[in-house]
Amino acid sequence: MAKLETIFGLHAVQALLKSSPQRVNELWVLKNRNDQRLQKILASAQKMSVPVTSVSRKQLDEKVEGNHQGVIAFAKPGKLHDEKYLYELIDDLSVPAFLLVLDGVTDPHNLGACLRTAEAAGVQAIIAPKDNSASLNDTARKVACGAAEVLPYISVTNLSRTLKALQEKGVWIIGTAGEADVEVYQSDLTGPMALVMGAEGKGMRRLTRECCDSLINIPMAGEVSSLNVSVATGVCLFEAVRQRN
């Protein structure tokens, strides 16, 4: 039997109950907590016949690292998405592809923040290489505030090969690089596209960069040379949203 995932935090648990209630085996909730936000989760659990156990704060603290906000869900692992799923997704889209690629993002906090931003922007999937990437662990899910339960996260063996396959399907690969000549605000982000964000400091790997159809930068006016990857992702994605609307 597959090991159960531990999903915690009000937003993440609420999103899980809404999107995949069949995955939830049990909820643990903080004893004597009766505020409105938790009541909403308890009502959803009751509707879906999900067992609920009231436990002490110590028991919750021992189960997870991070702020559980008084609720933990024990759930069957979600569906794993692969390249085949990605290509089927592209073929079935009725709107231009809008994808995010994370190349070398190793901090689960940054991964979670990127997931949250991407879901809010309307991105259809996030792609990352299996090696040298943060895993979609409890921390990433908590930071994502529910986005990890609804936005496909596709882990690929060979990122360059995946990017070339996307190009063959008509998706433009747009990479971000500090030394790029074109600013994000001058670029055309309206068509089928995959935005590639590299690791902080290092940027994209050479092979990833060579797959890009164009490179863009975020103009910087201050002394700091680069933004946190999740902030930079937000800037670029929502400029694309502005253009696409």
C-alpha positions as CSV (number, residue, x, y, z in Angstrom):
1,M,0.0,0.0,0.0
2,A,1.3,3.5,-0.9
3,K,2.5,5.7,1.9
4,L,-0.1,8.4,2.8
5,E,0.9,12.0,2.1
6,T,0.6,14.5,4.9
7,I,-1.0,17.7,3.7
8,F,-1.4,20.6,6.2
9,G,-2.6,24.2,6.5
10,L,-6.1,25.5,6.0
11,H,-5.8,26.5,2.3
12,A,-4.1,23.3,1.3
13,V,-6.5,21.0,3.1
14,Q,-9.6,22.9,1.9
15,A,-8.3,22.7,-1.7
16,L,-7.7,19.0,-1.4
17,L,-11.2,18.3,-0.1
18,K,-12.6,20.4,-2.9
19,S,-10.5,18.9,-5.8
20,S,-9.8,15.3,-4.6
21,P,-11.9,14.3,-1.6
22,Q,-11.6,10.6,-2.5
23,R,-7.9,10.8,-1.7
24,V,-8.4,11.8,1.9
25,N,-8.3,9.0,4.5
26,E,-8.6,11.1,7.7
27,L,-8.3,14.6,9.1
28,W,-6.7,15.5,12.3
29,V,-7.9,18.8,13.7
30,L,-6.9,20.8,16.8
31,K,-9.0,20.0,19.8
32,N,-11.4,22.8,20.9
33,R,-10.6,25.0,17.8
34,N,-14.0,26.2,16.5
35,D,-13.3,29.2,14.3
36,Q,-15.1,29.8,11.0
37,R,-12.3,28.7,8.7
38,L,-12.0,25.3,10.4
39,Q,-15.7,24.9,10.5
40,K,-15.8,25.2,6.7
41,I,-13.3,22.4,6.4
42,L,-15.2,20.2,8.9
43,A,-18.4,20.8,7.0
44,S,-16.7,19.7,3.8
45,A,-15.3,16.6,5.5
46,Q,-18.7,15.7,6.9
47,K,-20.3,16.0,3.5
48,M,-17.6,13.7,1.9
49,S,-17.8,11.3,4.9
50,V,-14.1,11.8,5.8
51,P,-13.3,10.7,9.3
52,V,-12.2,13.5,11.6
53,T,-10.1,13.1,14.8
54,S,-9.6,15.8,17.4
55,V,-6.0,15.8,18.7
56,S,-3.8,18.0,20.8
57,R,-1.4,20.7,19.5
58,K,1.5,18.4,20.5
59,Q,0.3,15.6,18.3
60,L,-0.1,17.9,15.3
61,D,3.3,19.5,15.9
62,E,4.9,16.0,16.0
63,K,3.5,15.1,12.6
64,V,4.7,18.0,10.5
65,E,7.4,20.6,10.3
66,G,5.9,24.0,9.7
67,N,2.7,25.9,10.6
68,H,-0.2,23.4,10.3
69,Q,-2.8,25.9,11.4
70,G,-4.6,23.3,13.4
71,V,-5.4,20.8,10.6
72,I,-3.7,17.9,8.9
73,A,-5.0,15.6,6.1
74,F,-3.7,12.1,5.5
75,A,-4.2,11.4,1.9
76,K,-3.5,8.8,-0.8
77,P,-0.8,10.1,-3.2
78,G,-2.1,12.2,-6.0
79,K,-1.8,11.1,-9.7
80,L,1.8,11.4,-11.0
81,H,2.0,13.4,-14.2
82,D,4.6,12.6,-16.9
83,E,5.6,13.7,-20.4
84,K,2.7,11.7,-21.9
85,Y,0.2,13.6,-19.8
86,L,1.8,16.9,-20.7
87,Y,1.6,16.2,-24.5
88,E,-2.0,15.1,-24.2
89,L,-2.8,18.2,-22.2
90,I,-1.3,20.4,-24.9
91,D,-3.2,18.6,-27.7
92,D,-6.5,19.0,-25.8
93,L,-6.2,22.7,-25.0
94,S,-8.8,25.1,-26.5
95,V,-6.7,28.1,-25.6
96,P,-3.0,28.9,-26.3
97,A,-0.6,26.9,-24.0
98,F,0.6,28.8,-21.0
99,L,3.3,26.8,-19.1
100,L,5.9,27.4,-16.5
101,V,9.3,25.6,-16.5
102,L,11.5,25.7,-13.4
103,D,15.1,24.7,-14.2
104,G,17.1,24.1,-11.0
105,V,14.8,25.5,-8.4
106,T,15.8,23.5,-5.3
107,D,14.2,25.3,-2.4
108,P,10.7,23.8,-1.6
109,H,9.5,27.2,-0.3
110,N,10.3,28.8,-3.7
111,L,8.6,25.8,-5.5
112,G,5.5,26.3,-3.4
113,A,5.5,30.1,-4.0
114,C,5.9,29.5,-7.8
115,L,3.0,27.0,-7.8
116,R,0.8,29.4,-6.0
117,T,1.6,32.3,-8.4
118,A,1.3,30.1,-11.5
119,E,-2.1,28.8,-10.5
120,A,-3.3,32.3,-9.8
121,A,-2.1,33.4,-13.3
122,G,-3.9,30.6,-15.1
123,V,-0.8,28.5,-16.0
124,Q,-1.9,25.0,-17.2
125,A,1.1,23.0,-15.9
126,I,4.5,23.4,-14.3
127,I,7.4,21.4,-15.7
128,A,10.7,20.6,-13.9
129,P,13.6,18.2,-14.3
130,K,13.6,15.2,-12.0
131,D,17.2,15.9,-11.0
132,N,18.4,19.0,-9.2
133,S,14.9,20.2,-8.4
134,A,12.9,20.6,-5.2
135,S,10.4,17.8,-4.6
136,L,6.7,18.5,-4.1
137,N,6.9,17.8,-0.4
138,D,4.8,18.8,2.6
139,T,6.5,22.2,2.8
140,A,6.1,23.0,-0.9
141,R,2.4,22.0,-0.7
142,K,1.8,24.2,2.4
143,V,3.5,27.3,0.8
144,A,1.4,26.7,-2.4
145,C,-1.8,27.3,-0.4
146,G,-3.8,24.6,-2.3
147,A,-2.3,25.2,-5.7
148,A,-0.4,21.9,-5.6
149,E,-3.7,20.0,-5.4
150,V,-5.1,21.5,-8.6
151,L,-2.1,22.5,-10.8
152,P,-0.3,19.6,-12.6
153,Y,3.4,19.4,-11.6
154,I,5.2,17.4,-14.3
155,S,8.6,16.0,-13.4
156,V,10.6,15.1,-16.6
157,T,13.8,13.0,-17.1
158,N,15.3,15.1,-19.9
159,L,14.2,18.7,-19.8
160,S,15.9,19.6,-23.1
161,R,14.1,16.8,-24.9
162,T,10.7,17.9,-23.4
163,L,11.3,21.5,-24.5
164,K,12.1,20.4,-28.0
165,A,8.9,18.3,-28.1
166,L,6.9,21.3,-27.0
167,Q,8.4,23.4,-29.8
168,E,7.3,20.7,-32.3
169,K,3.8,21.2,-30.9
170,G,4.0,25.0,-31.6
171,V,4.9,26.2,-28.1
172,W,7.4,29.0,-27.9
173,I,10.1,28.6,-25.3
174,I,10.9,31.9,-23.6
175,G,13.8,32.0,-21.1
176,T,14.7,34.6,-18.5
177,A,18.2,35.8,-18.3
178,G,19.7,39.0,-16.7
179,E,21.9,39.7,-19.8
180,A,19.0,39.3,-22.3
181,D,18.6,42.3,-24.6
182,V,14.7,42.4,-24.5
183,E,12.8,43.4,-21.5
184,V,9.8,41.3,-20.4
185,Y,7.6,44.4,-21.1
186,Q,8.8,44.6,-24.7
187,S,8.3,41.0,-25.5
188,D,5.3,39.2,-27.1
189,L,3.9,36.8,-24.5
190,T,0.5,36.3,-26.2
191,G,0.9,33.0,-28.0
192,P,1.4,29.4,-26.9
193,M,4.4,29.7,-24.6
194,A,6.5,28.1,-21.9
195,L,8.2,30.5,-19.6
196,V,11.6,29.2,-18.3
197,M,12.9,30.4,-14.9
198,G,16.4,29.4,-13.8
199,A,17.8,28.9,-10.4
200,E,18.7,32.1,-8.4
201,G,22.3,33.1,-9.1
202,K,23.1,30.4,-11.7
203,G,20.1,30.9,-14.0
204,M,19.2,28.4,-16.6
205,R,21.5,25.5,-17.5
206,R,23.3,25.8,-20.8
207,L,21.3,23.0,-22.6
208,T,18.1,24.6,-21.4
209,R,19.2,28.0,-22.6
210,E,20.0,26.6,-26.0
211,C,16.4,25.3,-26.4
212,C,14.9,28.8,-25.9
213,D,13.4,30.6,-28.8
214,S,14.0,34.0,-27.1
215,L,15.4,35.4,-23.9
216,I,13.9,38.2,-21.8
217,N,15.0,40.1,-18.7
218,I,13.3,42.0,-15.9
219,P,14.7,45.6,-15.8
220,M,16.4,46.3,-12.4
221,A,16.8,49.8,-11.1
222,G,18.3,49.1,-7.7
223,E,21.6,47.7,-6.5
224,V,20.3,44.2,-6.1
225,S,21.3,42.1,-9.1
226,S,18.4,39.6,-9.1
227,L,15.0,38.8,-7.6
228,N,13.9,35.8,-5.7
229,V,12.8,33.2,-8.3
230,S,9.2,33.2,-7.1
231,V,9.0,37.0,-7.3
232,A,10.6,37.1,-10.8
233,T,8.1,34.3,-11.8
234,G,5.2,36.5,-10.7
235,V,6.5,39.5,-12.6
236,C,6.8,37.6,-15.8
237,L,3.6,35.5,-15.6
238,F,1.4,38.5,-14.8
239,E,2.9,40.6,-17.6
240,A,1.9,37.6,-19.8
241,V,-1.6,37.6,-18.2
242,R,-1.9,41.4,-19.0
243,Q,-0.9,40.9,-22.6
244,R,-3.1,37.8,-23.1
245,N,-6.2,39.6,-21.7
